[in-house]
Amino acid sequence: MDELLALDKEIFVYLNNLGSVPFDDIWKIITNQIYWTPMFILVFYYIQKKIGIKQLFLIIVFLALLITFTDQITNLFKNAFQRLRPCNDPEIKNVIRIVIERESPSFFSGHAANSMASTFFIYLIIKKYYNHTYLLFLFPLIFAYSRIYLGLHFPLDILSGYVFGLMTGFCFYKLYNYFYFKYNFQKVFKKTRSKD
């Protein structure tokens, strides 16, 4: 474990130091969810084109539950492990680029977990409608990498967040399907769409 953590720090220092001041403001924008809103709206637009506004509403409800669940579990892990963020780690803080500082624990990344969970959930629902749905995964990849660039998370924090996000995204997809078919939402949505 010590060797793994040491390697994790080495990789972080290398990746973090690839950054440069002219790009710092761009990555500050990338790391803020609010600036991704146009992309979210575009994705929701393409979803509702295929399945309708009422089913989209059901998906948004499940997304809200998914993100809330992922957030809470992430906080449990952070409080349990209490791993220092790179910007607060005395071993490396003097040899890295710290663009943003946070005091909260590091393991694992909530940005990585939430972005991967929500992306995988949406991907599983709409992959049959669009050929290039896999491009959605650019969001969690770029979004979570911003945390390394800014000095806030180690690569292992990101990878662990991705794994957890994939698992929760898949579980909530199964839960969504269960409710969708169990309570005949499919028939309800088809009827309302035919009336429209």
Solvent accessible surface area in square Angstrom, and as a share of the most:
residue,aa,sasa,rsa
1,M,163,0.73
2,D,117,0.61
3,E,151,0.68
4,L,85,0.42
5,L,58,0.29
6,A,50,0.39
7,L,92,0.46
8,D,8,0.04
9,K,36,0.15
10,E,116,0.52
11,I,72,0.36
12,F,0,0.00
13,V,36,0.21
14,Y,143,0.54
15,L,45,0.22
16,N,0,0.00
17,N,67,0.34
18,L,108,0.54
19,G,12,0.11
20,S,42,0.27
21,V,114,0.65
22,P,106,0.67
23,F,110,0.46
24,D,18,0.09
25,D,95,0.49
26,I,89,0.45
27,W,46,0.16
28,K,81,0.34
29,I,84,0.43
30,I,34,0.17
31,T,11,0.07
32,N,62,0.32
33,Q,92,0.41
34,I,115,0.59
35,Y,125,0.48
36,W,39,0.14
37,T,48,0.28
38,P,93,0.59
39,M,56,0.25
40,F,62,0.26
41,I,107,0.54
42,L,99,0.49
43,V,22,0.12
44,F,54,0.22
45,Y,107,0.41
46,Y,89,0.34
47,I,0,0.00
48,Q,51,0.23
49,K,106,0.45
50,K,86,0.36
51,I,8,0.04
52,G,8,0.08
53,I,114,0.58
54,K,104,0.44
55,Q,18,0.08
56,L,10,0.05
57,F,138,0.57
58,L,23,0.11
59,I,0,0.00
60,I,69,0.35
61,V,58,0.33
62,F,12,0.05
63,L,16,0.08
64,A,57,0.44
65,L,95,0.47
66,L,0,0.00
67,I,69,0.35
68,T,79,0.46
69,F,89,0.37
70,T,0,0.00
71,D,55,0.28
72,Q,102,0.45
73,I,38,0.19
74,T,3,0.02
75,N,69,0.35
76,L,114,0.57
77,F,75,0.31
78,K,24,0.10
79,N,96,0.49
80,A,81,0.63
81,F,121,0.50
82,Q,110,0.49
83,R,39,0.14
84,L,95,0.47
85,R,10,0.04
86,P,0,0.00
87,C,0,0.00
88,N,31,0.16
89,D,10,0.05
90,P,95,0.60
91,E,132,0.59
92,I,14,0.07
93,K,82,0.35
94,N,136,0.70
95,V,91,0.52
96,I,19,0.09
97,R,46,0.17
98,I,59,0.30
99,V,32,0.18
100,I,32,0.16
101,E,109,0.49
102,R,108,0.40
103,E,151,0.68
104,S,51,0.33
105,P,25,0.16
106,S,0,0.00
107,F,34,0.14
108,F,5,0.02
109,S,0,0.00
110,G,12,0.11
111,H,34,0.15
112,A,0,0.00
113,A,0,0.00
114,N,26,0.13
115,S,3,0.02
116,M,15,0.07
117,A,0,0.00
118,S,18,0.12
119,T,8,0.05
120,F,38,0.16
121,F,0,0.00
122,I,11,0.06
123,Y,49,0.19
124,L,22,0.11
125,I,11,0.06
126,I,10,0.05
127,K,98,0.42
128,K,156,0.66
129,Y,76,0.29
130,Y,58,0.22
131,N,138,0.71
132,H,113,0.50
133,T,9,0.05
134,Y,119,0.45
135,L,93,0.46
136,L,30,0.15
137,F,42,0.18
138,L,95,0.47
139,F,15,0.06
140,P,0,0.00
141,L,91,0.45
142,I,66,0.33
143,F,4,0.02
144,A,0,0.00
145,Y,60,0.23
146,S,0,0.00
147,R,12,0.04
148,I,9,0.05
149,Y,9,0.03
150,L,0,0.00
151,G,0,0.00
152,L,0,0.00
153,H,1,0.01
154,F,1,0.00
155,P,15,0.10
156,L,40,0.20
157,D,0,0.00
158,I,9,0.05
159,L,103,0.51
160,S,26,0.17
161,G,0,0.00
162,Y,25,0.10
163,V,84,0.48
164,F,26,0.11
165,G,0,0.00
166,L,67,0.34
167,M,106,0.47
168,T,8,0.05
169,G,0,0.00
170,F,92,0.38
171,C,80,0.48
172,F,24,0.10
173,Y,44,0.17
174,K,107,0.45
175,L,75,0.37
176,Y,5,0.02
177,N,38,0.20
178,Y,116,0.44
179,F,73,0.30
180,Y,23,0.09
181,F,111,0.46
182,K,113,0.48
183,Y,120,0.46
184,N,77,0.40
185,F,62,0.26
186,Q,64,0.29
187,K,125,0.53
188,V,73,0.42
189,F,17,0.07
190,K,127,0.54
191,K,130,0.55
192,T,31,0.18
193,R,113,0.41
194,S,92,0.59
195,K,171,0.73
196,D,151,0.78
